[in-house]
Amino acid sequence: MTRLVKASHLLVKTEEEAKKIKEEIVNGKDFAQAAKEVSICPSGLNGGDLGYFSRGQMVKEFEDAAFSMEIGEISNPIKTQFGYHLIYLTDKQD
């Protein structure tokens, strides 16, 4: 079972904005650069990097998505009380 995941994310206010940004990333835009440009989360300043985290450290919707992803995958927009996230999973540790 996965104990830790390492992810970056970006946070925006609307699902439409998140979908548009995901399309830009899929078409070649650097995730970290996108996070620096648009994320309303303080982590955007460092490209959205959240480092490693375990279950229980993030809000449930975010955590459930991150722990179900594969390394290198970018999530669809994830709605939380903060807005809409795109998650980029960069590593997993068992």
N, CA, C and O atoms as CSV, one atom per row, in Angstrom:
chain,resi,resn,atom,element,x,y,z
A,1,MET,N,N,0.838,-1.199,0.000
A,1,MET,CA,C,0.000,0.000,0.000
A,1,MET,C,C,0.878,1.256,0.000
A,1,MET,O,O,1.894,1.320,0.692
A,2,THR,N,N,0.476,2.220,-0.767
A,2,THR,CA,C,1.232,3.464,-0.857
A,2,THR,C,C,1.148,4.217,0.459
A,2,THR,O,O,0.059,4.482,0.968
A,3,ARG,N,N,2.310,4.560,1.006
A,3,ARG,CA,C,2.390,5.288,2.268
A,3,ARG,C,C,2.472,6.799,2.051
A,3,ARG,O,O,1.843,7.588,2.757
A,4,LEU,N,N,3.268,7.170,1.049
A,4,LEU,CA,C,3.501,8.584,0.766
A,4,LEU,C,C,3.361,8.840,-0.725
A,4,LEU,O,O,3.673,7.979,-1.548
A,5,VAL,N,N,2.893,10.022,-1.060
A,5,VAL,CA,C,2.927,10.468,-2.454
A,5,VAL,C,C,3.594,11.840,-2.489
A,5,VAL,O,O,3.561,12.596,-1.518
A,6,LYS,N,N,4.193,12.133,-3.628
A,6,LYS,CA,C,4.778,13.457,-3.849
A,6,LYS,C,C,4.031,14.067,-5.020
A,6,LYS,O,O,3.896,13.451,-6.077
A,7,ALA,N,N,3.554,15.270,-4.821
A,7,ALA,CA,C,2.748,15.897,-5.869
A,7,ALA,C,C,2.970,17.398,-5.913
A,7,ALA,O,O,3.420,18.020,-4.951
A,8,SER,N,N,2.641,17.941,-7.048
A,8,SER,CA,C,2.524,19.380,-7.222
A,8,SER,C,C,1.062,19.641,-7.558
A,8,SER,O,O,0.355,18.751,-8.031
A,9,HIS,N,N,0.621,20.852,-7.313
A,9,HIS,CA,C,-0.757,21.182,-7.683
A,9,HIS,C,C,-0.845,22.649,-8.030
A,9,HIS,O,O,0.049,23.442,-7.734
A,10,LEU,N,N,-1.940,22.982,-8.662
A,10,LEU,CA,C,-2.290,24.395,-8.832
A,10,LEU,C,C,-3.754,24.524,-8.465
A,10,LEU,O,O,-4.532,23.579,-8.595
A,11,LEU,N,N,-4.108,25.690,-8.012
A,11,LEU,CA,C,-5.450,25.954,-7.498
A,11,LEU,C,C,-6.018,27.183,-8.190
A,11,LEU,O,O,-5.392,28.242,-8.234
A,12,VAL,N,N,-7.225,27.015,-8.730
A,12,VAL,CA,C,-7.925,28.128,-9.379
A,12,VAL,C,C,-9.371,28.162,-8.879
A,12,VAL,O,O,-9.822,27.239,-8.200
A,13,LYS,N,N,-10.081,29.216,-9.215
A,13,LYS,CA,C,-11.439,29.402,-8.685
A,13,LYS,C,C,-12.512,28.610,-9.420
A,13,LYS,O,O,-13.505,28.216,-8.810
A,14,THR,N,N,-12.332,28.366,-10.730
A,14,THR,CA,C,-13.413,27.736,-11.487
A,14,THR,C,C,-12.959,26.453,-12.184
A,14,THR,O,O,-11.786,26.287,-12.521
A,15,GLU,N,N,-13.914,25.561,-12.389
A,15,GLU,CA,C,-13.633,24.317,-13.108
A,15,GLU,C,C,-13.228,24.612,-14.553
A,15,GLU,O,O,-12.350,23.944,-15.100
A,16,GLU,N,N,-13.858,25.598,-15.163
A,16,GLU,CA,C,-13.538,25.959,-16.548
A,16,GLU,C,C,-12.082,26.387,-16.670
A,16,GLU,O,O,-11.389,25.994,-17.609
A,17,GLU,N,N,-11.621,27.194,-15.719
A,17,GLU,CA,C,-10.225,27.640,-15.739
A,17,GLU,C,C,-9.280,26.442,-15.580
A,17,GLU,O,O,-8.265,26.348,-16.269
A,18,ALA,N,N,-9.624,25.532,-14.668
A,18,ALA,CA,C,-8.788,24.341,-14.455
A,18,ALA,C,C,-8.720,23.494,-15.721
A,18,ALA,O,O,-7.647,23.009,-16.081
A,19,LYS,N,N,-9.849,23.309,-16.400
A,19,LYS,CA,C,-9.871,22.517,-17.639
A,19,LYS,C,C,-9.016,23.164,-18.724
A,19,LYS,O,O,-8.291,22.476,-19.443
A,20,LYS,N,N,-9.104,24.467,-18.839
A,20,LYS,CA,C,-8.328,25.202,-19.844
A,20,LYS,C,C,-6.834,25.051,-19.577
A,20,LYS,O,O,-6.055,24.818,-20.501
A,21,ILE,N,N,-6.439,25.182,-18.318
A,21,ILE,CA,C,-5.024,25.063,-17.960
A,21,ILE,C,C,-4.532,23.636,-18.180
A,21,ILE,O,O,-3.415,23.433,-18.656
A,22,LYS,N,N,-5.361,22.643,-17.837
A,22,LYS,CA,C,-4.946,21.250,-18.073
A,22,LYS,C,C,-4.685,21.027,-19.557
A,22,LYS,O,O,-3.704,20.379,-19.922
A,23,GLU,N,N,-5.555,21.559,-20.417
A,23,GLU,CA,C,-5.365,21.405,-21.854
A,23,GLU,C,C,-4.036,22.019,-22.291
A,23,GLU,O,O,-3.329,21.441,-23.117
A,24,GLU,N,N,-3.692,23.192,-21.741
A,24,GLU,CA,C,-2.415,23.834,-22.066
A,24,GLU,C,C,-1.236,22.954,-21.638
A,24,GLU,O,O,-0.247,22.841,-22.361
A,25,ILE,N,N,-1.347,22.332,-20.457
A,25,ILE,CA,C,-0.272,21.470,-19.946
A,25,ILE,C,C,-0.150,20.219,-20.810
A,25,ILE,O,O,0.958,19.818,-21.166
A,26,VAL,N,N,-1.274,19.603,-21.148
A,26,VAL,CA,C,-1.262,18.409,-22.001
A,26,VAL,C,C,-0.618,18.735,-23.354
A,26,VAL,O,O,0.030,17.884,-23.962
A,27,ASN,N,N,-0.802,19.962,-23.810
A,27,ASN,CA,C,-0.241,20.391,-25.092
A,27,ASN,C,C,1.169,20.957,-24.973
A,27,ASN,O,O,1.669,21.573,-25.914
A,28,GLY,N,N,1.821,20.751,-23.814
A,28,GLY,CA,C,3.242,21.097,-23.725
A,28,GLY,C,C,3.644,22.141,-22.706
A,28,GLY,O,O,4.838,22.298,-22.447
A,29,LYS,N,N,2.712,22.856,-22.120
A,29,LYS,CA,C,3.084,23.861,-21.118
A,29,LYS,C,C,3.622,23.177,-19.864
A,29,LYS,O,O,3.081,22.159,-19.432
A,30,ASP,N,N,4.665,23.721,-19.290
A,30,ASP,CA,C,5.265,23.174,-18.077
A,30,ASP,C,C,4.321,23.362,-16.887
A,30,ASP,O,O,3.820,24.462,-16.652
A,31,PHE,N,N,4.082,22.274,-16.136
A,31,PHE,CA,C,3.159,22.335,-14.999
A,31,PHE,C,C,3.613,23.386,-13.988
A,31,PHE,O,O,2.808,24.205,-13.545
A,32,ALA,N,N,4.891,23.368,-13.620
A,32,ALA,CA,C,5.396,24.310,-12.614
A,32,ALA,C,C,5.222,25.753,-13.074
A,32,ALA,O,O,4.868,26.624,-12.279
A,33,GLN,N,N,5.469,26.004,-14.356
A,33,GLN,CA,C,5.298,27.356,-14.881
A,33,GLN,C,C,3.829,27.772,-14.818
A,33,GLN,O,O,3.519,28.908,-14.459
A,34,ALA,N,N,2.925,26.855,-15.165
A,34,ALA,CA,C,1.495,27.148,-15.091
A,34,ALA,C,C,1.093,27.469,-13.654
A,34,ALA,O,O,0.333,28.407,-13.414
A,35,ALA,N,N,1.604,26.689,-12.696
A,35,ALA,CA,C,1.280,26.927,-11.286
A,35,ALA,C,C,1.759,28.308,-10.849
A,35,ALA,O,O,1.042,29.026,-10.153
A,36,LYS,N,N,2.974,28.678,-11.259
A,36,LYS,CA,C,3.512,29.994,-10.897
A,36,LYS,C,C,2.639,31.116,-11.458
A,36,LYS,O,O,2.453,32.149,-10.815
A,37,GLU,N,N,2.109,30.905,-12.654
A,37,GLU,CA,C,1.337,31.948,-13.330
A,37,GLU,C,C,-0.085,32.083,-12.807
A,37,GLU,O,O,-0.596,33.199,-12.713
A,38,VAL,N,N,-0.746,30.966,-12.460
A,38,VAL,CA,C,-2.182,31.052,-12.195
A,38,VAL,C,C,-2.648,30.605,-10.815
A,38,VAL,O,O,-3.750,30.959,-10.396
A,39,SER,N,N,-1.831,29.835,-10.100
A,39,SER,CA,C,-2.320,29.260,-8.844
A,39,SER,C,C,-2.583,30.325,-7.788
A,39,SER,O,O,-1.784,31.242,-7.599
A,40,ILE,N,N,-3.723,30.188,-7.100
A,40,ILE,CA,C,-4.048,31.111,-6.014
A,40,ILE,C,C,-3.595,30.547,-4.664
A,40,ILE,O,O,-3.864,31.136,-3.617
A,41,CYS,N,N,-2.904,29.398,-4.699
A,41,CYS,CA,C,-2.339,28.809,-3.484
A,41,CYS,C,C,-0.905,29.322,-3.316
A,41,CYS,O,O,-0.190,29.474,-4.307
A,42,PRO,N,N,-0.477,29.590,-2.087
A,42,PRO,CA,C,0.912,30.048,-1.877
A,42,PRO,C,C,1.961,29.099,-2.474
A,42,PRO,O,O,3.053,29.542,-2.828
A,43,SER,N,N,1.648,27.811,-2.589
A,43,SER,CA,C,2.612,26.864,-3.161
A,43,SER,C,C,2.899,27.161,-4.633
A,43,SER,O,O,3.891,26.681,-5.181
A,44,GLY,N,N,2.045,27.942,-5.265
A,44,GLY,CA,C,2.275,28.302,-6.665
A,44,GLY,C,C,3.595,29.014,-6.873
A,44,GLY,O,O,4.191,28.918,-7.946
A,45,LEU,N,N,4.056,29.726,-5.862
A,45,LEU,CA,C,5.318,30.451,-5.967
A,45,LEU,C,C,6.491,29.523,-6.235
A,45,LEU,O,O,7.464,29.923,-6.873
A,46,ASN,N,N,6.407,28.273,-5.747
A,46,ASN,CA,C,7.481,27.314,-6.018
A,46,ASN,C,C,7.006,26.234,-6.990
A,46,ASN,O,O,7.389,25.070,-6.866
A,47,GLY,N,N,6.185,26.616,-7.942
A,47,GLY,CA,C,5.740,25.698,-8.979
A,47,GLY,C,C,4.689,24.703,-8.520
A,47,GLY,O,O,4.416,23.721,-9.210
A,48,GLY,N,N,4.098,24.953,-7.359
A,48,GLY,CA,C,3.039,24.084,-6.861
A,48,GLY,C,C,3.525,22.871,-6.096
A,48,GLY,O,O,2.716,22.037,-5.690
A,49,ASP,N,N,4.834,22.753,-5.891
A,49,ASP,CA,C,5.397,21.571,-5.229
A,49,ASP,C,C,4.920,21.472,-3.788
A,49,ASP,O,O,5.100,22.396,-2.995
A,50,LEU,N,N,4.303,20.329,-3.460
A,50,LEU,CA,C,3.827,20.072,-2.094
A,50,LEU,C,C,4.737,19.121,-1.337
A,50,LEU,O,O,4.538,18.889,-0.145
A,51,GLY,N,N,5.732,18.570,-2.017
A,51,GLY,CA,C,6.599,17.576,-1.389
A,51,GLY,C,C,5.837,16.280,-1.139
A,51,GLY,O,O,4.792,16.025,-1.738
A,52,TYR,N,N,6.389,15.467,-0.234
A,52,TYR,CA,C,5.733,14.196,0.120
A,52,TYR,C,C,4.691,14.429,1.196
A,52,TYR,O,O,4.875,15.263,2.082
A,53,PHE,N,N,3.590,13.683,1.114
A,53,PHE,CA,C,2.590,13.729,2.175
A,53,PHE,C,C,1.931,12.359,2.313
A,53,PHE,O,O,1.909,11.556,1.380
A,54,SER,N,N,1.400,12.125,3.500
A,54,SER,CA,C,0.734,10.859,3.793
A,54,SER,C,C,-0.760,11.097,3.908
A,54,SER,O,O,-1.228,12.235,3.882
A,55,ARG,N,N,-1.500,10.006,4.036
A,55,ARG,CA,C,-2.943,10.133,4.230
A,55,ARG,C,C,-3.213,10.910,5.516
A,55,ARG,O,O,-2.505,10.761,6.512
A,56,GLY,N,N,-4.252,11.742,5.471
A,56,GLY,CA,C,-4.617,12.522,6.647
A,56,GLY,C,C,-4.036,13.922,6.678
A,56,GLY,O,O,-4.353,14.701,7.577
A,57,GLN,N,N,-3.186,14.258,5.708
A,57,GLN,CA,C,-2.567,15.589,5.701
A,57,GLN,C,C,-3.278,16.584,4.792
A,57,GLN,O,O,-3.130,17.795,4.963
A,58,MET,N,N,-4.045,16.086,3.832
A,58,MET,CA,C,-4.732,16.951,2.873
A,58,MET,C,C,-6.240,16.740,3.016
A,58,MET,O,O,-6.688,15.770,3.627
A,59,VAL,N,N,-7.008,17.661,2.446
A,59,VAL,CA,C,-8.457,17.467,2.474
A,59,VAL,C,C,-8.799,16.192,1.706
A,59,VAL,O,O,-8.084,15.806,0.781
A,60,LYS,N,N,-9.894,15.545,2.093
A,60,LYS,CA,C,-10.237,14.208,1.594
A,60,LYS,C,C,-10.280,14.117,0.070
A,60,LYS,O,O,-9.703,13.190,-0.500
A,61,GLU,N,N,-10.941,15.043,-0.595
A,61,GLU,CA,C,-11.082,14.969,-2.050
A,61,GLU,C,C,-9.704,14.996,-2.726
A,61,GLU,O,O,-9.443,14.249,-3.669
A,62,PHE,N,N,-8.844,15.863,-2.226
A,62,PHE,CA,C,-7.496,16.009,-2.780
A,62,PHE,C,C,-6.697,14.738,-2.517
A,62,PHE,O,O,-6.057,14.199,-3.421
A,63,GLU,N,N,-6.737,14.268,-1.290
A,63,GLU,CA,C,-5.996,13.068,-0.896
A,63,GLU,C,C,-6.453,11.843,-1.686
A,63,GLU,O,O,-5.624,11.089,-2.196
A,64,ASP,N,N,-7.765,11.642,-1.789
A,64,ASP,CA,C,-8.292,10.486,-2.520
A,64,ASP,C,C,-7.790,10.488,-3.964
A,64,ASP,O,O,-7.407,9.447,-4.497
A,65,ALA,N,N,-7.797,11.654,-4.582
A,65,ALA,CA,C,-7.327,11.752,-5.965
A,65,ALA,C,C,-5.830,11.457,-6.054
A,65,ALA,O,O,-5.401,10.654,-6.882
A,66,ALA,N,N,-5.048,12.098,-5.213
A,66,ALA,CA,C,-3.587,11.940,-5.281
A,66,ALA,C,C,-3.165,10.490,-5.075
A,66,ALA,O,O,-2.287,9.992,-5.781
A,67,PHE,N,N,-3.779,9.814,-4.118
A,67,PHE,CA,C,-3.383,8.438,-3.816
A,67,PHE,C,C,-3.883,7.437,-4.859
A,67,PHE,O,O,-3.439,6.289,-4.865
A,68,SER,N,N,-4.793,7.847,-5.737
A,68,SER,CA,C,-5.285,6.934,-6.769
A,68,SER,C,C,-4.585,7.152,-8.111
A,68,SER,O,O,-4.858,6.427,-9.068
A,69,MET,N,N,-3.695,8.131,-8.196
A,69,MET,CA,C,-3.049,8.473,-9.456
A,69,MET,C,C,-1.778,7.663,-9.687
A,69,MET,O,O,-1.223,7.061,-8.768
A,70,GLU,N,N,-1.335,7.669,-10.943
A,70,GLU,CA,C,-0.065,7.062,-11.320
A,70,GLU,C,C,0.983,8.164,-11.466
A,70,GLU,O,O,0.646,9.310,-11.767
A,71,ILE,N,N,2.242,7.819,-11.254
A,71,ILE,CA,C,3.335,8.789,-11.394
A,71,ILE,C,C,3.316,9.367,-12.808
A,71,ILE,O,O,3.212,8.633,-13.790
A,72,GLY,N,N,3.416,10.687,-12.894
A,72,GLY,CA,C,3.415,11.383,-14.173
A,72,GLY,C,C,2.039,11.815,-14.640
A,72,GLY,O,O,1.914,12.528,-15.635
A,73,GLU,N,N,1.015,11.393,-13.934
A,73,GLU,CA,C,-0.360,11.707,-14.322
A,73,GLU,C,C,-0.763,13.101,-13.822
A,73,GLU,O,O,-0.324,13.548,-12.762
A,74,ILE,N,N,-1.593,13.760,-14.597
A,74,ILE,CA,C,-2.201,15.037,-14.196
A,74,ILE,C,C,-3.697,14.778,-14.047
A,74,ILE,O,O,-4.340,14.243,-14.950
A,75,SER,N,N,-4.235,15.161,-12.909
A,75,SER,CA,C,-5.648,14.893,-12.615
A,75,SER,C,C,-6.574,15.766,-13.443
A,75,SER,O,O,-6.166,16.785,-14.000
A,76,ASN,N,N,-7.819,15.345,-13.509
A,76,ASN,CA,C,-8.881,16.241,-13.929
A,76,ASN,C,C,-9.109,17.213,-12.782
A,76,ASN,O,O,-8.591,16.983,-11.689
A,77,PRO,N,N,-9.861,18.289,-12.983
A,77,PRO,CA,C,-10.112,19.226,-11.874
A,77,PRO,C,C,-10.734,18.528,-10.656
A,77,PRO,O,O,-11.694,17.768,-10.784
A,78,ILE,N,N,-10.177,18.796,-9.496
A,78,ILE,CA,C,-10.661,18.245,-8.228
A,78,ILE,C,C,-11.243,19.395,-7.423
A,78,ILE,O,O,-10.536,20.351,-7.104
A,79,LYS,N,N,-12.540,19.308,-7.089
A,79,LYS,CA,C,-13.188,20.378,-6.328
A,79,LYS,C,C,-13.008,20.142,-4.831
A,79,LYS,O,O,-13.285,19.057,-4.320
A,80,THR,N,N,-12.536,21.183,-4.136
A,80,THR,CA,C,-12.483,21.178,-2.668
A,80,THR,C,C,-13.083,22.497,-2.193
A,80,THR,O,O,-13.524,23.319,-2.997
A,81,GLN,N,N,-13.093,22.685,-0.883
A,81,GLN,CA,C,-13.627,23.944,-0.361
A,81,GLN,C,C,-12.771,25.150,-0.769
A,81,GLN,O,O,-13.205,26.294,-0.628
A,82,PHE,N,N,-11.555,24.896,-1.276
A,82,PHE,CA,C,-10.654,25.989,-1.651
A,82,PHE,C,C,-10.823,26.428,-3.097
A,82,PHE,O,O,-10.456,27.547,-3.455
A,83,GLY,N,N,-11.380,25.550,-3.934
A,83,GLY,CA,C,-11.516,25.836,-5.356
A,83,GLY,C,C,-11.290,24.565,-6.141
A,83,GLY,O,O,-11.663,23.480,-5.696
A,84,TYR,N,N,-10.673,24.693,-7.322
A,84,TYR,CA,C,-10.428,23.551,-8.210
A,84,TYR,C,C,-8.928,23.342,-8.364
A,84,TYR,O,O,-8.186,24.259,-8.715
A,85,HIS,N,N,-8.503,22.121,-8.095
A,85,HIS,CA,C,-7.091,21.757,-8.154
A,85,HIS,C,C,-6.807,20.922,-9.394
A,85,HIS,O,O,-7.652,20.147,-9.844
A,86,LEU,N,N,-5.609,21.091,-9.937
A,86,LEU,CA,C,-5.015,20.114,-10.835
A,86,LEU,C,C,-3.839,19.546,-10.058
A,86,LEU,O,O,-3.026,20.292,-9.514
A,87,ILE,N,N,-3.754,18.228,-10.008
A,87,ILE,CA,C,-2.682,17.559,-9.279
A,87,ILE,C,C,-1.765,16.876,-10.284
A,87,ILE,O,O,-2.226,16.227,-11.223
A,88,TYR,N,N,-0.479,17.027,-10.078
A,88,TYR,CA,C,0.537,16.356,-10.885
A,88,TYR,C,C,1.320,15.455,-9.954
A,88,TYR,O,O,2.079,15.935,-9.112
A,89,LEU,N,N,1.137,14.138,-10.101
A,89,LEU,CA,C,1.795,13.191,-9.199
A,89,LEU,C,C,3.201,12.915,-9.690
A,89,LEU,O,O,3.396,12.509,-10.835
A,90,THR,N,N,4.193,13.136,-8.818
A,90,THR,CA,C,5.587,12.985,-9.224
A,90,THR,C,C,6.299,11.790,-8.605
A,90,THR,O,O,7.345,11.379,-9.109
A,91,ASP,N,N,5.758,11.211,-7.514
A,91,ASP,CA,C,6.398,10.043,-6.917
A,91,ASP,C,C,5.446,9.377,-5.925
A,91,ASP,O,O,4.507,9.989,-5.418
A,92,LYS,N,N,5.731,8.083,-5.667
A,92,LYS,CA,C,4.998,7.312,-4.648
A,92,LYS,C,C,6.013,6.505,-3.853
A,92,LYS,O,O,7.018,6.049,-4.399
A,93,GLN,N,N,5.752,6.331,-2.574
A,93,GLN,CA,C,6.594,5.457,-1.753
A,93,GLN,C,C,5.706,4.508,-0.988
A,93,GLN,O,O,4.723,4.919,-0.371
A,94,ASP,N,N,6.058,3.222,-1.029
A,94,ASP,CA,C,5.292,2.211,-0.307
A,94,ASP,C,C,5.768,2.097,1.130
A,94,ASP,O,O,5.236,1.292,1.895
